Every structure is written in C-alpha cells, then in structure tokens.
Amino acid sequence: MIWETVRLALRALRRNKLRSALTMLGIVIGVAAVIAMVTVGQGSSRSVRASVESLGTNVLSLRPGTHGLGPAGPQAARPFTLRDADALAELSVVARVSPTVSSGQTVVAGGENMSANITGATSGYLEVGGWTIRRGRGFNSGEDRSGASVCIIGETIRQTLFRNSDPTGQQMRVGSIACQVIGLLQAKGAGTFGQDQDDVVLMPIRTVQRRLAGKDDVSSISLALVPNISPTRGAREIEALMRDRRRLSTGQANDFNIMDRAQMAQVLSGINSVLTGMLSSVAAVSLLVGGIGIMNIMLVSVTERTREIGIRLAIGAEGRQVLTQFLVEAVVLSLVGGIIGVVVGLVLAFGASVFMAIPFAPQAYVVILAFGFSALIGVIFGYFPARKAARLDPIDALRHE
C-alpha cells in the first residue's frame, strides 16, 4: 500500500517536471548550504587547532603590554631584555626559554631578492616553537653568545632565493650584512591567521639586536614548561617573577601578558563554531522558504486535480487515503530535494576545503539532521494541502471545471 502510494506520488511529480524541480530548489539550497557551512566550519576549526599545536605544546608566550594579540595600546610597555629571559630560565617550572626579536629586512641571494621577517632567536627557539630542521643544523651555543652571521631559512625563502638548490652552506645578504645559511626548516604551511609560517629567516638574537635592530630590546619570550607542570601553575610563577623584576607594586596592573597557546586554540575554535552556527542558521531559513514553496505548489496541485479527487471519493476512497496520497507527494518532493542538497553540499564543502587548504571534515550527524529536517518540512507544509484535498465534497469536486 505504501509503495503504491509512493509510486503514484512519483508519477504525479513527473507529470510536471519543471514545476517539481523549481519547487525542490529551496530545499536543495537550504540543505546544501547548511551542510557546506558546517563542514567547512569543522575543517576550519581543525586547521586552527593544528596550526596552534604546531607552535608547540605546553608553551606559554610572554609579551610586554596588556594586549595578547593586535597592536599595543597608546602607551607601549617597557620591553623585555635578555636578562629577563635568563631569569625565567632559572624557574623550576620552565624547561626551555626562547627570547625573540623581529626586524623586517630585504634578503638577497643569487640575483634574487625579497622582503622577509627576520627573527632573532636562541638555540631553544626550534624546540619551543616545534620546528624541525630539514637540512643542515641549528645554532650552537657559541653562535648564540657571539652573535655570529649565520641563519636558518624557511621553505618559502628557499623557493624564492635558491629555487631547487640546497641552500645550506651558501651565502645570502640580510639587510646590510652577509650571513651563511646553516639550516633549512621543515615546511609548516599557513598559520592560525593565514600567515605563511615558512616565510622566515632565523638568526642569533644578538646578531639581530646589534646589527639589524640597533637595540637590545626583546619583543617576546616563549617558554616551554616542564612536562608535568600545568599551564596555570607555570603562568602563576612566571607572573610573580616578572612582577618582581618590573617592580610592580601590589594592586598595580601587569604591564605584560602571558598567553597559553592551548587556550588560544580553544578560544579561536569557539569563535569559529559560533560563526559557523550563525551562518548555518541563516542558511536554514532557505529550508523554510522551500517548505512554503512546497505548500504553495501542493495547493495548486489540489486545485488542478479536484475532479480526480472527486472521482476517487465517489468510488469509495476514504478521506485519509486521499490525505496520505498528497502528504506522501509533498514528502517525496522534499526528500528528493534533500538528497540532491546533501550531494551538492558535500561537493561544495570539498571544493571549499581544497581552495582554503583546510581539512575536509564532513559530519554524519549533520547530514542526517539536514536530511531528516527536509522530510519534516515536507510533512509540515504538505499537511494543510493534503487535509484540504481529503475534506473535499465528492459532488462539488465532480462539478469542478
């Protein structure tokens, strides 16, 4: 009985193929938009978490000022020094310390040149930042102390300046000084905010301070905690030491900030989830619009088939059978649109994932919910036209022209 009703519904929809296709369009768009939004949002969240984790696990970042991200306030706080980094290294909760300073410079090699961000760091930078040397080596303690003219470059620098050749052992000019390339970093790709992490040149921090930046300031300090130390405890001890070194009295606000990268990943993922939910909610409105379209077209169908309904009622069909027939037609119309929408949504999400270089992360529960909601739309918006058809008077229906 049910299969016969479905077969009749499909035949009725095939009689008006164009009208049926246009009616399903709202459902297709709604389902596809919801699935694409959620899938891309999940992929983006995974990408953010992986990007932050690539910066190092159980790592705290210490910066002068009260802003963890973005520009500093109108009155910039006093910068750190290498003595601050040495003092932090003495804490029992800290395993490795990496002070850094940055300077934008033009780098030149083999007739090629480009602008690059030069990062002055110590030998601990690679471990704290989760970097791996692909070729060559890192800085040794002697190069750290003396401020030697050596550098380690990222994959983007290699491709631009050295093409396909091995850069280790070759010379390049950074600003006004010449340095020897002693190492090539393993590629990391795009960072949390889309920046190219491989567009980097590492040099000993004293080299950058003395010969490029011209000052002894340290812009940030990254600290890898001892494995069994929680970030909360580590941050508490680091804060106490820095307040003492910067002579901040009780009640006086910190003029520095401590960021936990794991917490930063959670915050960014949370923001991304909220935005994904908002966009998906907006996209879901298309499903309601599609439901209204289904109700409208089913009302038209009842009017067109009034005589057919009258004949069925006159020869003994019950009202519930007529109601079931039209209700099944609305549900079939909605389900077919839902199936097409699922396929289109997954294809769009896959294309967006490839274009944005993020993981393709389809969620089974989202597909099931979107498909089920499309069926529910068919039931809700198809019920009124079906009930109208079931309540027609047979005599009046047979007189209908």
DAZI-V627901 format. One record per residue. RES is the residue in one letter. SS is DSSP state (@ for helix, = for strand, . for the rest). PHI is phi in radians with two decimals (* if undefined). NEAR is the number of other ideal C-beta (glycine too) atoms within 10 Angstrom. Layout:
{{RES SS PHI NEAR} {RES SS PHI NEAR}}
This chain:
{{M . * 7} {I @ -1.14 8} {W @ -1.07 7} {E @ -1.13 9} {T @ -1.17 17} {V @ -1.11 15} {R @ -1.11 12} {L @ -1.14 14} {A @ -1.13 20} {L @ -1.09 15} {R @ -1.15 10} {A @ -1.13 19} {L @ -1.24 20} {R @ -1.19 9} {R @ -1.15 10} {N . -2.22 15} {K @ -1.06 9} {L @ -1.13 7} {R @ -1.12 13} {S @ -1.12 21} {A @ -1.12 15} {L @ -1.17 12} {T @ -1.17 24} {M @ -1.27 25} {L @ -1.03 17} {G @ -1.10 23} {I @ -1.14 31} {V @ -1.03 24} {I @ -1.11 19} {G @ -1.10 27} {V @ -1.12 32} {A @ -1.09 25} {A @ -1.15 23} {V @ -1.10 27} {I @ -1.12 28} {A @ -1.12 24} {M @ -1.09 25} {V @ -1.17 26} {T @ -1.13 25} {V @ -1.14 24} {G @ -1.10 24} {Q @ -1.14 23} {G @ -1.10 22} {S @ -1.14 22} {S @ -1.10 21} {R @ -1.09 16} {S @ -1.13 22} {V @ -1.10 22} {R @ -1.08 17} {A @ -1.14 14} {S @ -1.16 21} {V @ -1.19 22} {E @ -1.13 14} {S . -1.19 17} {L . -1.34 20} {G . 2.13 23} {T . -1.71 13} {N . 0.93 18} {V = -2.10 25} {L = -1.95 24} {S = -1.99 20} {L = -2.01 23} {R = -2.33 21} {P = -1.26 23} {G . 1.68 18} {T . -1.82 13} {H . -1.88 12} {G . -1.27 12} {L . -2.28 10} {G . 1.46 7} {P . -1.26 8} {A . -1.32 12} {G . -1.27 10} {P . -1.11 5} {Q . -1.99 7} {A . -1.15 11} {A . -1.32 17} {R . -1.07 11} {P . -1.23 17} {F = -1.43 25} {T . -2.30 16} {L @ -1.14 17} {R @ -1.17 12} {D @ -1.10 21} {A @ -1.12 21} {D @ -1.12 11} {A @ -1.18 15} {L @ -1.13 22} {A @ -1.12 17} {E . -1.41 9} {L . -1.18 18} {S . -1.23 8} {V . -1.48 19} {V = -1.79 19} {A = -1.61 19} {R = -2.45 19} {V = -2.20 22} {S = -2.38 24} {P = -1.31 28} {T = -2.40 22} {V = -2.49 24} {S = -2.05 16} {S = -2.69 20} {G = -1.40 10} {Q = -2.48 20} {T = -1.62 13} {V = -1.94 22} {V = -2.33 16} {A = -2.81 21} {G . 1.00 13} {G . 1.46 6} {E = -1.84 12} {N = -2.53 14} {M = -2.85 13} {S = -1.52 9} {A = -2.53 22} {N = -1.58 15} {I = -1.61 23} {T = -1.89 21} {G = -1.49 26} {A = -2.58 26} {T . -1.78 25} {S . -1.13 16} {G . -1.37 21} {Y @ -1.07 23} {L @ -1.11 21} {E @ -1.22 17} {V @ -1.13 23} {G . -1.51 22} {G . 1.24 16} {W . -1.58 23} {T . -2.17 10} {I = -1.40 15} {R = -1.44 14} {R = -2.44 16} {G = 1.43 17} {R . -2.62 11} {G . -1.64 21} {F . -1.27 24} {N . -1.75 13} {S @ -1.09 9} {G @ -1.13 9} {E @ -1.18 19} {D @ -1.07 18} {R @ -1.26 11} {S @ -1.52 11} {G . 1.22 17} {A . -1.22 18} {S . -1.54 16} {V = -2.26 20} {C = -2.62 26} {I = -2.12 29} {I = -2.05 31} {G . -1.57 24} {E @ -1.11 19} {T @ -1.10 17} {I @ -1.11 24} {R @ -1.04 23} {Q @ -1.12 12} {T @ -1.35 16} {L @ -1.65 23} {F @ -2.02 19} {R . 0.96 10} {N . -1.69 6} {S . -1.46 10} {D . -1.37 12} {P . -1.40 24} {T . -1.10 19} {G . 1.60 10} {Q . -1.56 15} {Q = -1.73 14} {M = -2.53 21} {R = -1.83 14} {V = -2.02 24} {G . 1.08 18} {S . -1.81 9} {I = -2.05 15} {A = -1.68 12} {C = -2.47 23} {Q = -1.74 14} {V = -1.38 24} {I = -1.87 23} {G = -2.77 20} {L = -2.16 20} {L = -1.41 26} {Q . -1.17 13} {A . -1.13 15} {K . -1.99 19} {G . 1.51 13} {A = -1.25 15} {G . -1.60 16} {T . -1.02 19} {F . -1.84 9} {G . 1.53 10} {Q . -1.29 11} {D = -1.44 15} {Q . -1.25 20} {D . -1.52 19} {D . -1.53 17} {V = -2.57 22} {V = -2.19 24} {L = -1.71 26} {M = -2.39 29} {P = -0.98 26} {I @ -1.06 26} {R @ -1.19 19} {T @ -1.14 24} {V @ -1.18 27} {Q @ -1.09 22} {R @ -1.39 15} {R @ -1.89 18} {L @ -2.07 20} {A @ -1.40 19} {G . 1.30 10} {K . -2.71 10} {D . -1.69 15} {D . -1.17 15} {V = -2.05 22} {S . -1.39 16} {S = -2.77 17} {I = -2.31 26} {S = -1.76 25} {L = -2.26 27} {A = -1.57 22} {L = -1.44 23} {V . -1.04 14} {P . -0.85 8} {N . -1.58 8} {I . -1.71 17} {S . -1.34 12} {P @ -1.01 18} {T @ -1.11 9} {R @ -1.15 13} {G @ -1.03 23} {A @ -1.11 19} {R @ -1.12 13} {E @ -1.24 16} {I @ -1.14 21} {E @ -1.08 16} {A @ -1.07 11} {L @ -1.13 16} {M @ -1.20 21} {R @ -1.11 16} {D @ -1.17 10} {R @ -1.17 15} {R . -1.66 16} {R . 0.95 7} {L . -1.63 15} {S . -1.39 6} {T . -1.05 5} {G . 1.60 5} {Q . -1.47 10} {A . -1.21 6} {N . -1.09 15} {D . -1.86 16} {F = -2.63 23} {N = -2.38 16} {I = -2.07 19} {M = -1.96 18} {D = -1.68 20} {R @ -1.16 21} {A @ -1.15 17} {Q @ -1.16 14} {M @ -1.07 17} {A @ -1.12 19} {Q @ -1.14 14} {V @ -1.10 13} {L @ -1.11 18} {S @ -1.13 19} {G @ -1.12 11} {I @ -1.07 12} {N @ -1.09 19} {S @ -1.15 15} {V @ -1.10 11} {L @ -1.09 13} {T @ -1.09 18} {G @ -1.10 13} {M @ -1.12 11} {L @ -1.15 17} {S @ -1.16 18} {S @ -1.13 11} {V @ -1.12 12} {A @ -1.12 21} {A @ -1.14 16} {V @ -1.04 12} {S @ -1.06 20} {L @ -1.14 26} {L @ -1.14 14} {V @ -1.08 13} {G @ -1.10 28} {G @ -1.12 24} {I @ -1.10 13} {G @ -1.10 20} {I @ -1.12 25} {M @ -1.06 20} {N @ -1.10 13} {I @ -1.24 23} {M @ -1.23 25} {L @ -1.10 15} {V @ -1.10 14} {S @ -1.11 22} {V @ -1.10 21} {T @ -1.12 12} {E @ -1.15 12} {R . -1.90 18} {T @ -1.06 17} {R @ -1.13 13} {E @ -1.06 15} {I @ -1.13 23} {G @ -1.06 19} {I @ -1.10 14} {R @ -1.09 19} {L @ -1.19 21} {A @ -1.21 12} {I . -1.62 8} {G . 2.01 7} {A . -1.20 15} {E . -1.51 11} {G @ -1.03 14} {R @ -1.14 11} {Q @ -1.23 14} {V @ -1.15 22} {L @ -1.05 19} {T @ -1.06 17} {Q @ -1.05 22} {F @ -1.28 27} {L @ -1.16 23} {V @ -1.12 22} {E @ -1.05 28} {A @ -1.15 27} {V @ -1.17 23} {V @ -1.08 22} {L @ -1.02 30} {S @ -1.23 30} {L @ -1.17 18} {V @ -1.08 19} {G @ -1.10 29} {G @ -1.12 27} {I @ -1.09 16} {I @ -1.09 18} {G @ -1.11 30} {V @ -1.09 22} {V @ -1.11 14} {V @ -1.11 17} {G @ -1.09 28} {L @ -1.16 17} {V @ -1.13 13} {L @ -1.11 17} {A @ -1.13 23} {F @ -1.13 16} {G @ -1.09 13} {A @ -1.16 17} {S @ -1.13 21} {V @ -1.15 10} {F @ -1.15 9} {M @ -1.58 14} {A . 0.99 11} {I . -2.15 21} {P . -1.11 14} {F . -1.50 16} {A . -2.20 17} {P . -1.17 17} {Q . -1.96 13} {A @ -1.05 7} {Y @ -1.16 8} {V @ -1.20 19} {V @ -1.08 20} {I @ -1.14 11} {L @ -1.12 15} {A @ -1.11 25} {F @ -1.17 18} {G @ -1.13 12} {F @ -1.17 19} {S @ -1.13 29} {A @ -1.14 15} {L @ -1.12 14} {I @ -1.03 29} {G @ -1.07 28} {V @ -1.17 15} {I @ -1.14 15} {F @ -1.47 23} {G @ -1.61 25} {Y @ -1.18 17} {F @ -1.07 15} {P @ -1.06 24} {A @ -1.15 23} {R @ -1.17 15} {K @ -1.09 17} {A @ -1.15 27} {A @ -1.19 21} {R . -1.67 10} {L . -1.13 19} {D . -1.37 10} {P @ -0.96 15} {I @ -1.18 10} {D @ -1.13 10} {A @ -1.16 19} {L @ -1.25 15} {R @ -1.44 11} {H . -1.15 14} {E . -1.72 4}}
